[in-house]
Amino acid sequence: MTSTPAIYETPRQAPPGGRAEVRELWLARVDKIKLTYVHRQGVAMEFHPDRVIFEQDALEYPLGRQLWELFKNSDAEVMVSRSRRITGIPGRNPQESYREAKRTLVFGVRRTLNFQTCRPSAHYQLPLTTSCPGKCEYCYLLGSLPGKPYIRAYVNIEEILDRARDYIVKRQPEVTTFEGSATSDPVPVEKYTGALARTILFFAAQDYGRFRLATKFTGIDSLLDLKHSGHTTIRFSLNTARVIKTYEHGTPALEQRLQAARKVFDAGYPTGFIIAPVIAYRDWEREYAELLETIRACFPGTSSLSFEFITHRFTVRARNKIKSIFPHTGLPMDDEDRKFKFGQFGYGKYVYAPPLMDRLKEALVTKAREMFPGARIDYFV
């Protein structure tokens, strides 16, 4: 193990374990974890952090202690932070800092349990993780995450779910929906935390609560046999082959995402697709139509899918961050063909101007309704 900055200390021995039944389940999962990255052509892209940082408070929770037991015997650099301010991630320039952050996994405690709203996807966000190991050039989170967008997973899952229950009870008899992917892709760290499995089981027992998550990743096999009661919707974020190849670095290929989506659908989960970001490049109309055709070929005769369409947008802050990390990016981020508008959290962003937005909506929504006549179009923004 390498030396660590002064702010970190490495415990000399692991804290005591949690409940026996939880520990047995955890050790069974650990046996199956392969601490390697799998190349894009593989069945799934496994996330193995090079650096794991524990907030000191995280070790007071059973999951935090179990994770410590796992990672202290891995080939990752393991540290404990005395502060919630994470330092010690190397990087001499924005590119190196970004790359190293995407290899860093922080286990912490979610202290703020007032959930933000999440229109148009859901009523509230459900904060299980932050950031993800994918390196998509257009990621809207680049404008809001720290300078080094490390992946953070929370170990106080029961406290988070207890707070979700409060929101559900307060709004009864209306159904309250929670979004698990507002600030992250929670699937890559699921093999470590089991947070999605616990959340799906929680919502399966809620008459007035529903859960939604979205992912680009394919490590969903541990979710397939869970009792979900149809209360969790799993959506896969898709794009044209050109966009995935050009801008979505470190993510599974389109075909692999569709294979995972088919598994989820066959397991009885409400299943959907987020087509995002829709980018108006040359030949966009033909290639997005081909994308919808590819989905239909994987789900022949299926009428129960849902679709969400999100057009490309950016803030000034995100654009500056993107250009510093990806100096040769080809993302279309000029102001001329854009309209400036304020988002739900009060910041301004550039979206496509109305004439182009109308063309995009007409082409994609019309095509989706034609190919999937029974599908639900949740929104186009």
Number of C-alpha atoms within 10 A of each C-alpha: 10 8 10 14 12 9 14 21 15 16 12 6 9 13 15 12 17 16 10 9 8 13 16 12 10 19 14 10 15 18 9 9 15 12 16 13 14 15 13 15 10 12 16 21 21 23 26 23 25 18 20 22 25 28 22 19 17 23 22 16 17 19 26 26 20 23 22 26 18 16 20 18 9 14 14 19 17 25 27 23 24 15 13 13 8 18 13 13 17 13 14 7 10 18 16 15 18 22 18 19 25 22 21 24 25 25 27 23 25 18 10 8 14 14 16 13 17 17 12 13 18 18 18 22 23 28 25 27 27 22 24 26 27 20 15 18 20 21 19 19 16 23 17 12 14 12 13 22 22 24 24 24 26 22 27 21 22 13 14 22 19 13 15 24 17 10 19 21 15 11 12 12 10 12 14 22 24 26 24 25 22 26 19 23 23 28 24 24 23 19 22 20 25 18 22 22 19 16 20 22 17 22 24 19 14 17 15 17 23 23 26 23 22 22 24 25 24 23 20 20 11 13 20 16 11 14 18 23 16 16 23 25 21 21 26 23 20 24 24 23 16 11 19 17 15 14 17 20 15 18 22 25 24 20 14 20 22 22 14 20 25 16 18 23 21 12 17 17 22 20 24 26 22 21 22 17 20 22 20 17 11 8 8 17 15 11 17 22 17 14 17 19 16 15 20 16 11 14 17 10 12 15 14 15 18 21 22 20 21 15 17 20 23 23 22 14 14 20 20 15 17 24 16 15 18 16 12 9 15 11 18 14 19 9 12 8 14 18 13 15 12 12 11 10 9 8 10 15 17 20 22 21 14 12 9 14 17 11 12 22 17 12 16 19 17 12 16 21 14 11 19 24 14 15 17 16 17 13 14 16 16
